[in-house]
Amino acid sequence: MPIPEFEPLLQSHFGLPHFRRGQKEIISSVLSGKDVLAVLPTGGGKSLCYQYPAVAKNELVVVISPLIALMKDQVDSLNRMGIAAGCIHSGQSDGEKLDVFRRLGVGGTFVLYVSPERVQKDGFQRWIQKSRVALFAVDEAHCVSQWGHDFREDYNLLKVLKTLRPEVPVLALTASATPFVLNDIATQLGLKNPARHVHGFYRPNLYYQVEPCHNDETKLQWLHQALRQTPQGRILIYCGTRSVTEELADAISREFHGVGFYHAGLGTAERTRTQNAFASGELRILTATNAFGMGIDHPDVRLVVHFQIPANIDSLYQEMGRAGRDGRDSTCLLLYAKKDKGLQSFFIQRSKAPAHIQSSRWRGLENLIAYAEGGECRHAEILTYYQDSQRLEKCGHCDICLPQSERRVVKPVFEIPKSKTKSTRSGRKEKAGPAASEVLNEAQTRVFEGLRTWRREKARELDVPAFVVLSDRTLRHLAQAQPSELGQLNDIYGLGDAKIEKFGKELLTEILLFS
């Protein structure tokens, strides 16, 4: 189908005036019969990239989706537009499943949603082999890499689609994936020379802010300040464990109304009730683990707070991306304490994933910590990290570029709270207050700024975010210690053997130049 025909079909069948960034390029690759790896941000219109080909080709598109609720929402939306769609899942009766297959038997346009587990069933595979299929679409494709090794084994087995129907193109879609994860997805799915499309990671209506904290008491005071500054709209607060979601909800509900919590340990009925209450506005503030979010699309989330750091930048970006989907200004606040690394380290060590996957997760965690400790434009770093087609030098709306923004959560007056969250379980008594910055003298500052310039140029040369090279904390320690020999670099925070081998001599030269 030639490009000029795209918009009329988009308007007549989907009621949309134009494509969003990246959609047309992805759809064009799909319609040409190529395997495709596509990354579009949360709220960027991923579903259109497989729904449109079903209409354009007037054939069946099979979508592998991880959540029943997500399938139902998509089917209902398509049916309202007059586009034939259905789903097959474990919660249906035999009669309901037979009705879907009856409608499929009519032929023509149909979007069928199934789980990865359904794909592995012998009967379904036999049906796939004899059906006329235009496209297989793997939605939330990061699950193939991020989840498949630990939680849902059947995601690792989706390569069977290429075995059953090697001639049918596969579209792998996700909201966030690094080049490393994209390579893993392509391998897991058996894609053949896939076209890559990475678009739309820049969210100019979001203000990114990171605040270092000594402990949970400090975090709680930052959180209270953020809540006071956000009197309108929904608020999401992400926590690392189930217990912290409950304890934090209890703590903040003493000052704020409409507070709830959500995690995978709740019963199905309770999770549904909480989701509905948050959707209706009965709950305005929700503390949650990463179990809450996939398929959730509320336009007016004005604030997303990470009370504890997530596993990696992919998770951070996806969860921050639930803010401001209506395009209005919103704030994303990451509260970072050095001890947070311990929780995520525990999760990695407990994992039964292969060694190379665990190694990649360690790198992901280190990258997130370096991002939190970094000193370059937050949005620019994200765009480079994901290798987005769009790049920036300075965004003008993050804590690095515009620290005086009206959207920034202002520094609270730190007082020892009358009541503490139970999540501070350490036996140590720590002074409440902001994390002390490492103050440099004039000579050290000169070295530090010289190292920052070197890091910026090195990051540009390697086409990686500055935090992947070295964090601000590492540069500060270098400026303070001013080592003159390679062996002394082993004592510097954030410098392991690999980075010393890669950057060590250059660092020593820069330190000598500016000292």
C-alpha positions in Angstrom: 0.0 0.0 0.0 1.5 3.4 -1.0 2.1 5.9 1.7 -0.5 8.5 0.5 -3.3 6.0 1.2 -2.3 5.7 4.9 -4.2 8.7 6.3 -7.6 8.2 4.7 -7.8 4.6 6.1 -6.6 5.9 9.5 -9.4 8.5 9.5 -12.2 6.3 8.2 -11.6 3.3 10.4 -9.9 4.6 13.5 -11.2 8.2 13.6 -7.7 9.7 13.9 -6.6 12.8 12.0 -2.9 11.8 11.8 -0.3 9.4 12.9 1.8 9.9 16.0 5.5 10.0 15.9 6.9 6.7 14.5 3.6 4.9 13.8 3.7 5.3 10.0 7.3 4.1 9.7 6.5 1.0 11.8 3.3 0.2 9.9 5.1 0.6 6.6 7.7 -1.9 7.6 5.1 -4.4 8.8 3.1 -4.0 5.5 6.2 -4.7 3.5 6.4 -8.1 5.2 9.5 -7.4 7.4 10.0 -8.6 11.0 10.0 -5.4 13.1 11.4 -4.3 16.5 9.5 -1.2 17.6 9.8 1.0 20.6 7.2 3.6 21.3 6.7 5.3 24.6 3.9 4.6 27.0 0.8 6.3 25.5 2.5 6.5 22.1 0.0 4.4 20.3 1.6 1.0 20.0 -1.6 -0.8 19.5 -2.4 1.0 16.2 0.8 -0.5 14.7 -0.8 -4.0 14.6 -4.5 -3.0 14.4 -4.0 -0.9 11.3 -2.3 -3.8 9.3 -5.3 -6.0 10.1 -7.6 -3.5 8.4 -5.2 -2.6 5.6 -4.7 -6.3 4.7 -8.2 -7.4 5.6 -6.8 -10.4 7.3 -6.1 -11.9 10.8 -3.5 -10.4 13.1 -2.7 -12.5 16.2 -1.5 -10.4 19.2 0.3 -12.0 22.1 -0.5 -10.0 25.2 0.4 -10.7 28.9 -2.7 -9.5 30.7 -6.4 -10.5 30.3 -7.6 -7.0 31.4 -5.4 -5.5 28.7 -6.9 -7.9 26.1 -10.5 -7.1 27.1 -9.9 -3.3 26.9 -8.4 -3.6 23.4 -11.2 -5.8 22.1 -13.9 -3.5 23.5 -12.2 -0.5 21.9 -11.9 -2.1 18.5 -15.5 -3.4 18.6 -16.8 0.1 19.4 -15.0 1.2 16.2 -16.6 -1.5 14.2 -13.4 -3.5 13.8 -13.7 -7.3 14.3 -11.7 -8.4 17.4 -11.8 -11.0 20.1 -9.6 -12.7 22.7 -9.1 -16.2 24.0 -8.1 -16.6 27.7 -8.5 -18.9 30.6 -11.3 -16.9 32.2 -13.8 -17.7 29.4 -16.3 -20.5 29.1 -16.0 -23.0 26.3 -19.0 -21.4 24.6 -17.4 -18.0 24.7 -14.2 -19.4 23.1 -16.2 -21.2 20.4 -18.0 -17.9 19.6 -14.7 -16.2 19.0 -13.6 -19.0 16.6 -17.0 -18.8 14.9 -16.5 -15.1 14.2 -12.9 -15.9 13.0 -14.3 -18.4 10.5 -16.0 -15.5 8.6 -12.6 -14.4 7.4 -11.4 -10.8 6.7 -10.2 -8.3 9.2 -9.8 -9.7 12.7 -7.5 -8.9 15.7 -7.2 -11.9 18.0 -5.6 -11.5 21.4 -4.1 -14.5 23.2 -1.6 -15.1 26.0 1.9 -16.6 25.5 0.7 -19.7 27.3 -2.1 -20.2 24.8 0.4 -20.1 21.9 2.1 -23.3 23.4 -1.1 -25.4 23.3 -1.1 -28.1 20.6 -4.6 -27.4 19.4 -3.9 -23.7 19.0 -0.7 -24.4 17.1 -2.5 -26.7 14.7 -5.1 -24.0 14.1 -2.4 -21.4 13.5 -0.7 -23.6 10.9 -3.9 -23.8 8.7 -5.2 -20.2 9.3 -4.6 -17.2 7.0 -2.5 -14.9 9.3 -1.1 -11.5 8.2 1.0 -10.8 11.3 2.0 -12.0 14.7 2.4 -9.1 17.1 4.1 -9.5 20.5 2.9 -6.7 22.7 4.9 -5.7 25.8 7.8 -7.5 24.1 10.3 -6.5 26.8 8.7 -9.4 28.7 10.5 -11.7 26.3 13.8 -10.5 27.8 13.0 -9.1 31.2 10.3 -11.5 32.4 10.8 -14.6 30.3 13.9 -15.8 32.2 12.3 -15.7 35.6 8.5 -15.4 35.7 6.7 -16.6 32.5 8.6 -19.4 30.9 6.2 -19.4 27.9 7.5 -16.0 26.8 10.8 -17.7 26.2 9.1 -20.2 23.9 7.4 -17.7 21.5 10.1 -18.5 18.9 7.7 -21.3 18.0 5.7 -18.8 16.0 8.6 -18.6 13.5 8.8 -22.4 13.4 5.0 -22.8 12.8 4.7 -20.0 10.2 8.2 -18.8 9.1 6.7 -16.7 6.3 4.5 -14.6 8.6 6.2 -11.4 9.9 6.5 -10.7 13.6 6.1 -7.3 15.2 7.7 -7.0 18.6 6.4 -3.9 20.5 7.5 -2.4 23.8 7.5 1.0 25.5 11.1 0.9 26.6 14.0 -1.3 25.6 17.8 -0.6 25.4 19.7 -1.8 22.4 20.9 -4.8 24.5 17.3 -5.8 25.3 16.2 -5.3 21.7 19.0 -7.7 20.6 17.8 -10.2 23.2 14.2 -9.9 22.0 15.2 -10.5 18.4 17.1 -13.6 19.5 14.4 -15.0 21.7 11.7 -14.5 19.0 13.9 -15.8 16.1 13.4 -12.6 14.1 15.1 -12.4 10.7 17.0 -9.1 10.1 14.3 -7.1 11.8 13.7 -3.4 10.9 14.3 -1.3 14.1 12.2 1.8 14.9 12.9 3.7 18.2 10.8 6.8 18.6 9.2 9.1 21.1 11.1 8.9 24.3 11.1 12.7 24.7 8.2 13.8 27.0 8.5 17.6 27.2 5.6 17.9 29.6 7.4 15.9 32.3 9.8 17.4 34.8 12.4 14.9 35.9 13.8 15.4 39.4 16.2 13.2 41.5 16.8 13.9 45.2 19.5 12.1 47.3 18.2 11.1 50.8 19.9 9.7 53.9 17.1 7.4 54.9 13.4 6.7 54.8 12.6 9.6 57.2 14.2 12.0 54.8 12.3 10.4 51.9 9.0 10.6 53.8 9.4 14.4 54.3 10.3 14.9 50.6 7.2 12.8 49.7 4.9 14.9 52.0 6.2 18.0 50.4 5.5 16.6 46.9 2.0 15.7 47.9 1.3 19.2 49.3 2.5 20.7 46.0 0.2 18.5 44.0 -3.4 19.2 45.2 -5.0 18.2 41.9 -4.9 15.1 39.7 -3.9 11.5 40.5 -0.6 10.5 42.2 1.4 7.3 41.9 4.0 6.3 44.4 6.2 3.3 43.5 7.8 1.2 46.2 10.1 -1.8 46.1 8.3 -4.2 48.4 4.7 -5.0 49.3 5.2 -4.2 52.9 6.4 -0.7 52.2 3.4 0.1 50.0 1.1 -0.7 52.9 3.2 1.1 55.5 3.7 4.2 53.4 -0.1 4.4 52.6 -0.8 4.2 56.3 1.7 7.0 57.0 0.6 9.5 54.4 -3.1 8.8 55.0 -2.8 10.6 58.3 -2.5 13.9 56.4 -4.0 13.2 53.0 -7.3 11.7 51.9 -8.1 9.2 49.2 -5.0 7.0 49.8 -4.7 3.3 48.8 -2.2 0.7 48.1 -1.7 -2.0 45.4 0.6 -5.0 45.1 0.5 -8.6 43.7 0.0 -10.1 47.2 -3.6 -8.8 47.3 -6.5 -11.0 46.2 -7.9 -10.6 42.8 -11.1 -9.0 44.1 -9.1 -6.5 46.2 -6.8 -5.6 43.3 -9.8 -5.0 41.0 -11.5 -2.9 43.6 -8.4 -0.8 44.1 -7.9 -0.3 40.4 -11.6 0.7 40.0 -11.4 3.1 43.0 -8.3 4.8 41.5 -9.9 5.0 38.1 -13.1 6.6 39.5 -11.3 9.1 41.7 -12.3 7.5 45.0 -8.6 7.0 45.5 -6.4 9.9 44.4 -3.1 8.7 45.8 -1.9 5.1 45.3 1.3 3.5 46.7 2.2 0.5 44.6 4.8 -2.0 43.5 5.6 -2.5 39.9 2.6 -4.9 39.7 0.5 -1.8 39.1 0.8 -0.1 35.7 0.8 -2.3 32.6 -2.2 -1.4 30.6 -3.2 1.3 33.0 -3.9 4.6 31.2 -5.1 7.5 33.3 -4.6 10.9 31.6 -4.3 13.1 34.7 -1.5 11.6 36.8 0.2 14.8 37.9 2.9 13.2 40.0 4.9 10.0 40.0 7.2 9.4 42.9 9.7 6.5 43.2 10.1 6.1 47.0 12.6 3.3 46.3 14.6 2.9 43.1 13.4 0.3 40.6 15.5 -2.4 39.0 16.7 -0.4 36.0 16.2 2.6 33.8 13.6 0.7 31.7 11.4 0.3 34.8 12.0 3.9 35.9 11.1 5.3 32.5 8.0 3.1 32.1 6.7 4.1 35.5 7.5 7.8 35.1 5.7 7.6 31.7 2.4 7.1 33.4 2.5 10.8 34.3 1.0 13.5 32.1 -0.6 11.4 29.4 -3.0 14.2 28.7 0.0 16.3 27.7 -0.2 18.6 30.7 2.8 19.5 32.9 3.6 16.8 35.5 6.5 15.9 37.8 8.4 12.7 38.2 10.5 12.5 41.5 13.0 9.8 42.2 14.1 9.6 45.9 17.4 7.9 46.0 19.2 6.5 49.1 22.4 4.6 48.8 20.9 1.7 50.8 18.2 1.2 48.1 20.8 -0.6 46.0 20.7 -3.4 48.5 17.1 -4.3 47.9 17.5 -4.6 44.1 20.8 -6.5 44.6 18.8 -9.0 46.8 16.3 -9.5 44.0 19.1 -10.1 41.4 20.9 -12.6 43.7 17.7 -14.5 44.4 17.0 -14.8 40.6 17.5 -18.2 38.9 18.2 -16.6 35.6 21.3 -17.6 33.6 24.6 -15.9 34.5 24.6 -13.7 31.4 21.1 -12.4 32.2 22.0 -11.7 35.8 25.1 -9.9 34.6 22.9 -7.7 32.4 20.7 -6.9 35.4 23.7 -5.9 37.5 24.7 -3.5 34.6 21.1 -2.2 34.5 21.1 -1.5 38.2 24.5 0.2 38.1 23.3 2.4 35.2 20.2 3.5 37.2 22.4 4.4 40.1 24.8 6.4 37.9 21.7 8.2 36.4 20.6 9.1 39.9 24.1 10.4 40.7 24.6 12.0 37.3 24.8 15.7 36.5 23.8 16.0 32.9 20.3 16.8 31.4 18.0 14.1 32.5 15.9 14.0 29.2 19.0 14.1 27.0 20.4 11.1 28.9 17.2 9.1 28.4 17.1 9.8 24.7 20.7 8.7 24.2 20.3 5.7 26.5 17.4 4.4 24.3 19.1 5.5 21.0 16.1 7.5 20.1 16.0 9.1 16.7 15.7 12.4 18.5 18.5 13.9 20.6 18.9 16.9 22.8 21.7 18.8 24.5 19.6 20.5 27.1 15.8 20.0 27.7 15.1 23.1 29.8 12.7 21.2 32.1 14.6 18.9 34.5 16.4 19.5 37.8 19.7 19.8 36.0 18.6 22.2 33.3 16.0 24.3 35.3 16.5 23.8 39.0 14.2 26.8 39.8 11.2 25.4 37.9 7.7 25.8 39.4 7.3 22.1 38.8 10.2 21.2 41.0 9.4 19.7 44.4 10.9 22.3 46.8 13.3 21.2 49.5 11.3 20.6 52.7 12.2 21.9 56.1 13.6 18.8 57.7 12.2 17.8 61.0 12.2 14.6 62.9 8.6 13.3 62.2 6.3 12.4 65.1 5.6 9.1 63.5 7.9 7.0 61.3 7.1 4.5 58.7 7.9 1.0 59.7 10.0 0.7 56.5 12.9 2.2 58.4 14.0 -1.1 60.0 17.7 -0.4 60.6 18.8 -0.3 64.2 21.0 2.7 63.5 19.7 6.2 64.5 20.3 8.5 61.6 19.8 12.3 61.6 16.9 13.4 59.5 17.8 15.8 56.8 19.0 16.1 53.2 22.0 14.0 52.1 25.1 16.1 52.5 26.8 17.0 49.2 30.5 16.5 48.8 31.9 20.0 48.9 34.9 20.6 46.7 37.5 23.4 47.1 38.5 25.7 44.3 41.3 23.4 43.0 39.1 20.3 43.2 36.3 22.1 41.4 38.6 22.9 38.5 39.5 19.2 38.1 35.8 18.2 38.5 34.6 20.5 35.8 37.5 19.4 33.5 36.5 15.8 34.0 32.8 16.6 33.3 33.9 18.2 30.0 35.9 15.1 29.2 33.0 12.8 30.1 30.6 14.8 27.9 32.9 14.5 24.9 33.6 10.8 25.6 29.8 10.1 25.8 29.2 11.9 22.5 32.1 9.9 20.9 30.7 6.6 22.1 27.0 7.6 21.6 26.1 6.6 25.1 24.6 8.6 28.1 27.2 10.4 30.2 26.2 8.3 33.2 27.2 5.2 31.4 30.7 6.6 31.2 31.0 7.7 34.8 28.7 9.2 37.4 29.1 12.6 39.0 29.9 10.9 42.3 32.9 9.1 40.6 34.1 12.4 39.1 33.9 14.1 42.5 36.0 11.4 44.1 38.5 11.6 41.3 38.7 15.4 41.8 39.2 15.0 45.6 41.8 12.1 45.4 43.5 13.3 42.2 45.3 9.9 41.6 48.4 9.9 39.5 48.8 6.1 38.9 46.5 3.5 37.5 46.7 1.4 40.6 45.3 4.3 42.7 42.1 4.2 40.5 41.0 1.0 42.3 40.2 3.1 45.4 37.8 5.4 43.5 34.0 4.9 43.8 32.5 3.5 40.6 35.7 2.4 38.9 36.1 -1.3 38.3 38.6 -3.2 36.2 36.7 -2.7 33.0 36.4 1.1 33.3 39.9 1.5 34.5 41.1 -0.4 31.5 38.9 1.6 29.2 39.3 5.1 30.6 42.1 5.0 33.2 44.9 6.6 31.2 42.6 9.3 29.8 41.4 10.1 33.4 44.9 10.4 34.7 45.8 12.7 31.8 42.8 14.9 32.4 43.5 15.1 36.2 47.1 16.1 35.5 45.9 18.7 32.9 43.6 20.5 35.3 45.3 20.0 38.7 
